[in-house]
Amino acid sequence: MTPPEPTETIDPARRTPARTAVWIVLGAMALVIVLLRMVVGGARGLAPLPVMGAVPEFTLVDQTASAFGTADLRGRPWIASFVYSTCPGPCPLTVKRLGELKRRLSDDPRIMIVSITVDPQGDTPDVLSVYGRTHAIDPQRWRLLTGEYEQVVALIRNGFFLPIAPSDEVDPELVATQGRVTHSTKLVLVDADLRIRGYYDSDDADDLKLLAAHALRLLEQSSP
């Protein structure tokens, strides 16, 4: 019986340059796959945004004197803010930053900005219409809402869980700097099912970037 011929052992030094190049390419491809899996896995593994409450059903009146409310907002994410037209303090800055935020969202028409007046007795639809034109607010993307005083106050306090009060009831000295109404300057992110998903400081640049990212993320989740 003839013994089997010994298996040749290949000295690594004898590998051809072509074979070495193949191993390098395969190694690079494997590294790319691993990195892609890490990126995709990291994106999928993002912690879901918390649910902080639910906005109750409401219908108010916008700057075009048309009824507008949750029936129009359901099905897409939106951002709520609270301002009023004669505010001498933070409101103009909030409106400016909301405009910047809208541009950061690439003018995606599926994300609505909703500003609810905290002075509904003074901010009639006509007043809000002028205010909107002054600040270049497009009513198709950004609604300015007003309504009955009791309804608006209850919505802000019990629906968005934010403070609102006449300034002279809080501190008479606030009237000169903050105007007639003391209110929150927080921005609120609401999802397609009217659930509150986050509160953000309107005067914090990092918070505004985070808000834009979270809004786009909710938009992807609500898209069919």
QUITAVEN-V385353 format. One record per residue. N is the residue number from 1. SS is DSSP state (alpha for helix, beta for strand, coil for the rest). Layout:
n:N ss:SS
n:N ss:SS
This chain:
n:1 ss:coil
n:2 ss:coil
n:3 ss:coil
n:4 ss:coil
n:5 ss:coil
n:6 ss:coil
n:7 ss:coil
n:8 ss:coil
n:9 ss:coil
n:10 ss:coil
n:11 ss:coil
n:12 ss:alpha
n:13 ss:alpha
n:14 ss:alpha
n:15 ss:coil
n:16 ss:coil
n:17 ss:alpha
n:18 ss:alpha
n:19 ss:alpha
n:20 ss:alpha
n:21 ss:alpha
n:22 ss:alpha
n:23 ss:alpha
n:24 ss:alpha
n:25 ss:alpha
n:26 ss:alpha
n:27 ss:alpha
n:28 ss:alpha
n:29 ss:alpha
n:30 ss:alpha
n:31 ss:alpha
n:32 ss:alpha
n:33 ss:alpha
n:34 ss:alpha
n:35 ss:alpha
n:36 ss:alpha
n:37 ss:alpha
n:38 ss:alpha
n:39 ss:alpha
n:40 ss:alpha
n:41 ss:alpha
n:42 ss:alpha
n:43 ss:alpha
n:44 ss:alpha
n:45 ss:coil
n:46 ss:coil
n:47 ss:coil
n:48 ss:coil
n:49 ss:coil
n:50 ss:coil
n:51 ss:coil
n:52 ss:coil
n:53 ss:beta
n:54 ss:beta
n:55 ss:coil
n:56 ss:coil
n:57 ss:coil
n:58 ss:coil
n:59 ss:beta
n:60 ss:beta
n:61 ss:beta
n:62 ss:coil
n:63 ss:coil
n:64 ss:coil
n:65 ss:coil
n:66 ss:coil
n:67 ss:beta
n:68 ss:beta
n:69 ss:beta
n:70 ss:alpha
n:71 ss:alpha
n:72 ss:alpha
n:73 ss:alpha
n:74 ss:coil
n:75 ss:coil
n:76 ss:coil
n:77 ss:coil
n:78 ss:beta
n:79 ss:beta
n:80 ss:beta
n:81 ss:beta
n:82 ss:beta
n:83 ss:beta
n:84 ss:coil
n:85 ss:coil
n:86 ss:coil
n:87 ss:coil
n:88 ss:coil
n:89 ss:coil
n:90 ss:coil
n:91 ss:alpha
n:92 ss:alpha
n:93 ss:alpha
n:94 ss:alpha
n:95 ss:alpha
n:96 ss:alpha
n:97 ss:alpha
n:98 ss:alpha
n:99 ss:alpha
n:100 ss:alpha
n:101 ss:alpha
n:102 ss:alpha
n:103 ss:alpha
n:104 ss:alpha
n:105 ss:coil
n:106 ss:coil
n:107 ss:coil
n:108 ss:coil
n:109 ss:coil
n:110 ss:coil
n:111 ss:coil
n:112 ss:beta
n:113 ss:beta
n:114 ss:beta
n:115 ss:beta
n:116 ss:beta
n:117 ss:beta
n:118 ss:coil
n:119 ss:coil
n:120 ss:coil
n:121 ss:coil
n:122 ss:coil
n:123 ss:coil
n:124 ss:coil
n:125 ss:alpha
n:126 ss:alpha
n:127 ss:alpha
n:128 ss:alpha
n:129 ss:alpha
n:130 ss:alpha
n:131 ss:alpha
n:132 ss:alpha
n:133 ss:alpha
n:134 ss:alpha
n:135 ss:coil
n:136 ss:coil
n:137 ss:coil
n:138 ss:coil
n:139 ss:coil
n:140 ss:coil
n:141 ss:coil
n:142 ss:beta
n:143 ss:beta
n:144 ss:beta
n:145 ss:beta
n:146 ss:beta
n:147 ss:coil
n:148 ss:coil
n:149 ss:alpha
n:150 ss:alpha
n:151 ss:alpha
n:152 ss:alpha
n:153 ss:alpha
n:154 ss:alpha
n:155 ss:alpha
n:156 ss:alpha
n:157 ss:alpha
n:158 ss:alpha
n:159 ss:alpha
n:160 ss:coil
n:161 ss:coil
n:162 ss:coil
n:163 ss:coil
n:164 ss:beta
n:165 ss:beta
n:166 ss:beta
n:167 ss:alpha
n:168 ss:alpha
n:169 ss:alpha
n:170 ss:alpha
n:171 ss:coil
n:172 ss:coil
n:173 ss:coil
n:174 ss:alpha
n:175 ss:alpha
n:176 ss:alpha
n:177 ss:alpha
n:178 ss:alpha
n:179 ss:coil
n:180 ss:coil
n:181 ss:beta
n:182 ss:beta
n:183 ss:beta
n:184 ss:coil
n:185 ss:coil
n:186 ss:beta
n:187 ss:beta
n:188 ss:beta
n:189 ss:beta
n:190 ss:beta
n:191 ss:coil
n:192 ss:coil
n:193 ss:coil
n:194 ss:coil
n:195 ss:beta
n:196 ss:beta
n:197 ss:beta
n:198 ss:beta
n:199 ss:beta
n:200 ss:beta
n:201 ss:beta
n:202 ss:coil
n:203 ss:coil
n:204 ss:coil
n:205 ss:alpha
n:206 ss:alpha
n:207 ss:alpha
n:208 ss:alpha
n:209 ss:alpha
n:210 ss:alpha
n:211 ss:alpha
n:212 ss:alpha
n:213 ss:alpha
n:214 ss:alpha
n:215 ss:alpha
n:216 ss:alpha
n:217 ss:alpha
n:218 ss:alpha
n:219 ss:alpha
n:220 ss:alpha
n:221 ss:alpha
n:222 ss:alpha
n:223 ss:coil
n:224 ss:coil
